Structures are given as structure tokens and as C-alpha cells.
Amino acid sequence: MTARSPDEVRDLLARLLDAGNGVLRCAPAWVARDFLPPGRRLGLPEDAYDVGERGAVCERWLASTTKADNRVGPPDEGLSHVVGEHGERLLLRDAVAAGPAAVMGAAYAATHPGGLGRLAKIFDYAYRLPYHIHPPQEYAALVGRNAKDESYHFLPGVDMGPHPETFFGVHPWIAEQGAYEVLLPYLVDWDSDLILRHARAELQVPGEGFHVPSGVLHAPGTALTLELQEDSDVLAMFQALNAGRIISKDLLFKDVRPGDRSEHGERFPLGFVDWRTNGDPWFYENRHLTPQPVADGESWVFYNTGKYAGKRLVVPPGGVHRLREPGVYSVFAWTGTGTYAGHEVRGGEPGLDELVVTHDAAVREHEVVNTGAEDLMVFLFFGPDLHTDVPSIPGR
């Protein structure tokens, strides 16, 4: 497909915005990973998960302007496409880049030149993810990337998988005593999963979640997880053995400059670790997310940070909910059927469950109507600085 010029992108975007009254529909963006088998709960046909050398489809990225940083894969993997009623198709990333004011509003676009600034996704794995870390900004910047603070919400009404618990951080004594090199032999030997003996596990409970800043070691469990994060795909694997096989050690150094790897070896990724937060004896109390009511049917489920925010909205059968938001946001319908700002939405039907509500549509009152026989549950995702009333956990 021939690349469109910025003028052509702006013209198509204007037509799609006009047709949708400021609301854009997104096609699903499937992402494959090659280090774990899929949980097969994303609603794809059974024969669609396995994708050869790329591995298997284990994630779905929502209203994404972030490219998946995979070893192999299509050039648009992870990037969402906006679609029109007559077959029009446009990368959301291109739309934001060519028409930032049209999507984000002029004032917000001027102060956030990097774009939407957040990435929402669903991840779906048959085994617990390996113990890993996302480098903080000072290290991510060394390889030209952004940090990756992230938050989880465990989706209800679906099988939790065989290991619905997540390992977080390290035992407090490691941080208290400065015994940081206790993890180093596991990185050097790269032959086991015994590094997990130094972490603590928390149960994954449907309808709840956790806030995980960059610099925190974690090994997410098998619950089908809705994640909201900074727009980045940086990581360093710290666990060698997972799901019965040894992971490529290259993933330990995935976002490490070759010179730093040569000079410092396995000690360099240890620098990513925020030891104080990892060893916090009150980690659960300070990072555990439970829904915080906003209004009738609305609750904050992604909060405790200014880098992104997210709500859950539940509209009962026959119900109508009216809302107005401060700026652009995206929508994902999990259960039920209805209309959202005049557009049909159906939970569980990729292609009918994902919208972007651009600035002009977001700031005027719009309706969510449940037209079905079960609760319409939708999630709303916001970028940095849009909401000033996002709650924070007081901390202990």
C-alpha cells in the first residue's frame, strides 16, 4: 500500500470525523509473542493464535499508536487502524501525527507533542509471565525509548488460568540490607526460575488490579488482564526458565546499549531496579487498585499516577448514562450491547468493541445506552494530564 501524504491523511481523517460525529472506530490490533503460549481467551478462532516464527497471538492492543517491539513481525504490529463504513483504513498513529489538533484538541496537542501518551492492551497467556522489569526513564532514554509505568485490571467473567497470582518486587530485607547482588548469580547463570524465591506473590482478583511503576520487578499471573501503561514496549527479562524452557538471554539485554552490555554485563540491568519500591513492606497496600466510585455506574480503576488514567462504566439493561470528559479518550466494551456516542458497541465482538472519542466529541455531553439484556461494561482510557481528579493511594 502506498504511503499517504500528510495532506491525504488529514483529508481522510476529516471525512472519518465528520461521518462519525467526532468518534472513530478501531479495528483490533493483535500482537504475537514468542516466549510463551497463548491463553486463547481473546475471541479469535482456534487456528488463528499460532503464527509461525512470530510465536502466537497473546495480546490485543487498544487504540494503539505504539508499535510492538518484536524480533519479527509485520511493520504495523501493535498499531491500531481507524476504519470507516466504506472500507477506509488509516493508522491511528498517522492520524494523530497529521492532525493532532483534530484528534486531541489544539491546547492539549500543543502541550503533548508526543501524542496520546498511553497504551491500553489485553494480555492473555497460558503461563505466568517471566519475572521482568521496565527500565526507568533515565535508562530507557539511553536507547531512545520511553519508560513503561503500567497498571492492571483483572477482567471478570473469564477463566483465570492455572496461576492467577503475580510476583512483585523483592523481599524487604534485600532493600534494607543493600544486598542487591543477591539477584546477580541468576542473571549470570541463566538456567533456572529460582530468582522468584526472592519475590512475593499476590492473588489476582477479578475487578481489582495493581499499579506497577517502571523499575519494579514483576511476574504477572495468568488472569486475563486489561493493562494501561505509558506508550512504550521496553523491558528486561530477569527469569531464565519459564513454561518449561529457557528464554533467550538476549531479552535480558533487549533495551541495553551494546557498549553497556560489553562493559558491565549482567550488572547493568540490575541498575534498572528501584530497590526502595521493590522492597517496600507495604507494597500491596501502596499499589493495590480497587474501583473508586466517581458517579452512578462510573469508577476509577486505573489511578495513583498522573501518567494515564482509566474508568470502568457499567450501564444496566435499559439504562442511559450521560457523560462529558475533558479531552480525547478511547473506549473498550467488555460485555453487553448498546450505543456509545451514537455508535454501536458489542462486548466480545472485535471490530465492534473499540472506539476513539476525539476531543470535540468528548467535551460535549454524549450518551451511553444499553440496548441489551445484560450489563454494558465499558472501559475508558485517558492519557497524561487530562483528568485532575484522579485519586491517589495515601501510602504507608
C-alpha positions in Angstrom: 0.0 0.0 0.0 1.4 3.4 -1.0 2.1 5.7 2.0 -0.3 8.6 2.2 1.0 12.2 2.3 0.1 14.2 5.5 -2.4 16.2 3.4 -4.1 13.0 2.3 -4.1 11.7 5.9 -5.7 14.9 7.1 -8.3 14.8 4.4 -9.3 11.2 5.2 -9.3 11.9 8.9 -11.6 14.9 8.4 -14.0 12.7 6.4 -14.0 10.0 9.1 -14.5 12.5 11.9 -17.4 14.1 10.0 -19.0 10.7 9.3 -18.6 9.6 13.0 -19.5 13.0 14.6 -16.1 13.1 16.2 -15.9 9.4 17.1 -13.6 6.9 15.3 -13.9 3.1 15.2 -10.8 1.0 15.6 -10.1 -2.4 14.2 -8.5 -4.9 16.6 -4.7 -4.9 16.7 -3.4 -8.4 17.5 0.2 -8.8 18.9 2.2 -12.1 18.8 4.9 -13.0 21.3 7.3 -15.9 21.0 8.3 -16.6 24.6 5.0 -18.1 26.0 2.0 -19.9 24.7 -1.3 -18.0 24.4 -4.2 -18.3 26.8 -6.6 -18.4 23.8 -9.2 -16.1 25.5 -9.1 -13.2 23.0 -12.0 -14.4 21.0 -10.1 -15.5 17.9 -10.7 -18.7 16.0 -8.6 -21.5 17.5 -6.4 -21.8 14.4 -5.7 -18.0 14.4 -3.5 -17.9 17.5 -0.4 -19.7 16.2 1.5 -17.5 13.7 4.7 -19.5 12.9 8.0 -17.9 13.6 6.3 -14.9 15.3 5.0 -17.2 18.0 1.4 -16.9 19.0 -1.2 -14.1 19.4 -1.1 -13.4 23.2 -2.1 -9.7 23.3 -4.5 -7.2 21.8 -3.6 -3.6 21.8 -6.3 -1.0 22.0 -6.4 2.4 20.3 -2.7 2.0 20.0 -0.2 4.4 18.4 2.7 2.2 19.7 4.5 -0.3 17.5 5.2 -3.7 19.1 8.9 -4.2 19.6 9.2 -7.8 18.4 12.0 -9.7 16.8 10.0 -10.5 13.8 6.5 -9.3 12.6 4.6 -7.1 10.3 5.6 -3.4 10.2 2.3 -2.3 11.7 2.2 -4.9 14.5 0.6 -3.3 17.6 -0.6 -0.2 15.7 -4.4 0.4 15.6 -6.2 1.2 12.4 -9.1 3.5 12.2 -11.8 2.1 9.9 -14.7 3.7 8.1 -18.1 2.4 6.9 -16.9 2.2 3.3 -13.7 0.3 3.8 -11.5 3.3 4.6 -8.5 2.4 6.7 -6.0 4.7 8.5 -3.3 4.2 11.1 -4.4 5.9 14.3 -0.7 6.9 14.7 -0.7 8.6 11.4 -4.0 10.4 12.2 -2.6 11.8 15.4 0.6 12.8 13.8 -1.0 14.6 10.8 -4.0 16.1 12.7 -3.1 16.3 16.4 -5.5 19.2 17.0 -8.4 17.4 15.3 -7.9 14.3 17.5 -6.5 15.8 20.7 -7.7 19.4 20.7 -5.4 22.3 19.9 -4.5 23.1 23.5 -3.8 19.6 24.6 -1.9 18.8 21.4 0.3 21.8 21.9 1.4 20.7 25.4 1.7 17.0 24.5 3.6 16.8 21.2 4.3 13.1 21.7 0.7 12.2 21.0 -1.8 10.2 23.1 0.8 9.2 25.6 -0.7 5.9 26.7 -1.2 2.4 25.6 -4.1 0.1 26.6 -3.9 -3.6 25.9 -5.3 -7.0 26.9 -2.7 -9.7 27.6 -3.6 -13.4 27.6 -1.0 -16.0 28.5 -1.3 -19.7 29.4 1.6 -19.4 31.8 2.8 -16.8 34.2 4.9 -14.2 32.5 8.6 -14.3 33.4 9.9 -12.0 36.2 10.9 -8.9 34.4 11.4 -5.1 34.7 10.7 -2.0 32.6 13.7 0.4 32.8 13.0 3.8 34.3 13.2 6.9 32.1 16.9 7.6 32.7 17.7 4.2 31.3 15.0 4.0 28.6 16.3 7.3 27.2 19.7 5.7 26.6 18.1 3.6 23.9 15.7 6.3 22.6 12.7 4.9 24.4 10.1 5.9 27.0 9.7 4.4 30.4 6.8 2.0 30.9 4.9 2.5 34.1 1.8 0.3 33.9 -1.4 -0.7 35.8 -3.5 -3.8 35.7 -7.2 -4.6 35.9 -8.2 -8.3 36.0 -11.2 -8.8 33.8 -14.2 -10.6 35.3 -16.3 -13.4 33.9 -13.5 -15.4 32.3 -11.3 -18.3 33.3 -8.3 -17.1 35.5 -5.8 -19.7 34.1 -3.6 -22.0 36.2 -1.6 -19.4 38.0 -3.7 -16.4 39.0 -1.1 -14.7 41.1 1.6 -12.2 40.4 5.1 -11.9 41.9 6.2 -8.4 42.8 9.4 -6.8 43.9 11.9 -8.4 46.3 11.8 -9.4 49.9 12.2 -6.3 52.1 15.5 -7.5 53.7 17.2 -7.2 50.3 16.5 -3.5 50.1 17.0 -2.9 53.8 20.5 -4.5 53.8 21.5 -3.3 50.3 22.0 -6.9 49.3 21.4 -6.1 45.6 23.8 -8.6 44.2 21.8 -11.5 45.5 20.0 -11.5 42.2 23.1 -11.3 40.1 24.0 -15.1 40.0 20.6 -15.9 38.5 21.3 -13.4 35.7 24.8 -14.8 35.1 23.9 -18.5 35.2 20.6 -18.0 33.2 19.4 -21.6 33.8 16.5 -21.6 36.3 13.5 -19.8 37.7 14.8 -19.7 41.3 15.1 -16.0 41.2 11.4 -16.0 42.2 12.4 -17.2 45.7 13.3 -13.6 46.4 9.8 -12.1 45.4 6.4 -12.2 46.9 3.1 -13.2 45.2 -0.3 -11.6 45.3 -3.6 -13.1 44.2 -5.2 -11.7 41.1 -8.8 -10.9 41.9 -11.3 -10.1 39.1 -12.4 -6.5 39.2 -9.2 -5.4 41.0 -5.7 -4.6 39.9 -2.2 -3.1 40.7 -0.1 -0.1 39.8 3.4 -1.1 38.8 5.9 1.8 38.2 8.9 1.3 36.0 11.8 -0.1 37.9 9.7 -2.7 39.7 10.3 -6.4 39.1 7.1 -8.4 38.4 5.9 -11.7 37.0 2.2 -11.3 36.1 -0.1 -14.3 36.6 -2.5 -15.9 34.1 -5.6 -13.9 34.7 -6.9 -12.2 31.5 -5.6 -8.7 32.2 -6.5 -5.3 30.9 -3.5 -3.1 31.1 -3.0 0.7 30.8 0.5 2.0 30.6 2.9 4.6 29.1 3.3 4.2 25.4 6.4 2.0 25.3 7.5 -1.6 24.9 10.8 -1.6 26.8 11.7 -4.5 29.1 14.5 -6.7 30.6 13.7 -10.3 31.4 15.2 -11.5 34.7 13.9 -15.0 34.8 15.6 -17.6 32.5 13.4 -20.7 32.9 9.7 -20.3 32.2 6.9 -22.6 31.0 9.4 -25.4 30.8 12.0 -23.7 28.5 14.9 -21.3 28.7 14.1 -17.9 27.4 16.7 -16.2 25.1 19.1 -14.3 27.3 19.0 -11.5 24.7 15.8 -10.4 26.3 17.7 -9.5 29.5 19.6 -7.0 27.3 16.8 -6.1 24.9 17.0 -2.4 25.8 20.6 -2.2 26.8 23.2 -0.5 24.6 25.8 -2.9 23.2 28.6 -0.9 24.8 26.9 -1.1 28.2 26.4 -4.8 27.9 30.1 -5.3 26.9 31.4 -3.2 29.8 29.0 -4.1 32.6 27.4 -7.4 31.6 24.6 -8.6 33.8 25.2 -5.9 36.4 23.9 -3.2 34.0 20.2 -4.4 34.0 20.4 -4.5 37.8 20.6 -0.7 37.7 17.1 -0.6 36.4 15.8 -1.8 39.8 14.2 0.8 42.1 15.2 -1.1 45.3 13.2 1.0 47.7 9.9 0.5 45.9 10.7 -3.2 45.2 11.4 -3.9 48.9 8.5 -1.8 50.2 7.0 -4.0 53.0 3.6 -2.2 52.3 3.8 -2.8 48.5 0.3 -4.4 48.4 -1.3 -1.6 50.4 0.5 1.1 48.3 -0.1 -0.4 44.9 -3.3 -2.4 45.0 -6.1 -0.9 43.0 -9.8 -1.4 43.8 -12.5 0.5 42.0 -13.1 4.0 43.3 -16.6 5.3 42.6 -16.9 8.6 40.5 -20.6 8.8 39.7 -23.5 6.4 39.3 -22.1 3.5 37.3 -18.6 5.1 36.9 -15.5 4.1 38.8 -11.8 4.8 38.6 -9.9 1.5 38.0 -6.6 3.0 36.7 -5.3 5.7 39.1 -2.5 6.5 41.5 -0.5 8.2 38.8 -0.6 11.3 36.6 0.8 9.4 33.5 -2.6 7.9 32.5 -6.0 7.1 34.0 -8.9 4.9 33.3 -12.5 4.3 34.3 -15.0 1.4 34.3 -18.6 2.3 33.3 -21.4 -0.1 33.9 -24.8 0.6 32.4 -27.7 -1.7 33.4 -30.2 -3.1 30.8 -32.4 -0.3 29.5 -30.2 2.3 31.1 -28.8 5.6 29.7 -25.7 7.2 31.1 -24.6 10.7 30.1 -21.1 11.9 30.4 -18.7 14.7 29.4 -14.9 14.3 29.5 -12.1 16.8 29.4 -10.5 15.5 26.3 -9.7 12.7 23.9 -10.1 9.1 25.2 -10.6 5.6 23.9 -13.3 3.1 24.8 -13.3 -0.7 25.0 -16.6 -2.6 25.5 -16.2 -5.8 27.6 -19.7 -7.1 28.0 -23.2 -6.2 26.7 -24.5 -4.3 23.7 -25.5 -0.7 23.2 -24.6 2.6 21.7 -21.7 4.9 22.7 -22.0 8.5 21.5 -24.3 7.2 18.8 -22.1 4.3 17.7 -23.0 0.6 18.1 -20.8 -1.3 20.6 -20.8 -5.0 21.4 -18.7 -6.6 24.1 -16.9 -9.7 22.9 -17.1 -8.8 19.2 -13.7 -7.4 17.9 -14.4 -4.7 15.4 -17.5 -3.5 17.3 -16.0 -3.0 20.7 -13.4 -0.3 20.3 -13.8 3.5 19.7 -11.8 6.7 20.0 -13.8 9.7 21.2 -11.8 12.7 19.9 -11.6 16.0 21.8 -14.6 17.8 20.3 -16.9 14.8 20.9 -15.5 14.2 24.4 -16.1 17.7 25.7 -19.7 17.8 24.8 -22.3 15.7 26.6 -22.7 12.3 25.0 -24.8 9.2 25.8 -24.1 5.6 26.5 -27.2 3.5 26.1 -27.6 -0.2 27.0 -29.8 -1.9 24.4 -29.3 -5.5 25.5 -30.3 -7.8 28.3 -27.1 -7.8 30.3 -24.9 -5.1 31.9 -23.0 -3.0 29.3 -19.5 -2.8 30.8 -17.0 -0.4 29.1 -13.6 0.9 29.9 -12.4 4.4 29.2 -8.7 5.2 28.8 -7.1 8.7 29.2 -3.6 10.0 28.5 -1.5 12.1 30.9 -2.8 15.3 32.5 -6.4 15.1 31.1 -8.1 14.5 34.5 -7.1 16.5 37.5 -9.3 14.5 39.9 -7.7 11.0 39.6 -7.4 9.5 43.1 -4.1 8.5 44.7 -3.4 5.9 47.3 -2.3 7.8 50.5 0.7 5.4 51.0 2.0 3.9 54.2 
